[in-house]
Amino acid sequence: MQQPIHPYYHHIERNLQALWDNQQQFMKQMEDKLLALENENSQLKERINQIKPFTIENINYKIQELTVQQLSGTLNIGMSALTDSEEIKKWLNTDSEYVEPSADPQPME
């Protein structure tokens, strides 16, 4: 003869079933979000591939065309002290070693 199942076990079974259903629903939502993100990612990759790259081959500075009406402040033209030494080597296109100035600036006289 089989003993009857205690009502507490029915309660646990219902809770486990509800937990399982919630977990399945959460997994479905995550799969939908993943699919949406994968679609968005592929669309963005497609848009990036459609962008045509451009290159600037030459920049000409026409300093002779500058006119000065009032002289005040500072005008920096060309390379600055903040330029990377490797970049300066490329610009100068020489084989000589570039020596960076010391970090301790000399006082102006």
Secondary structure as UniProt FT lines:
FT   HELIX           7..50
FT   HELIX           63..65
FT   TURN            81..82
FT   HELIX           85..92
//
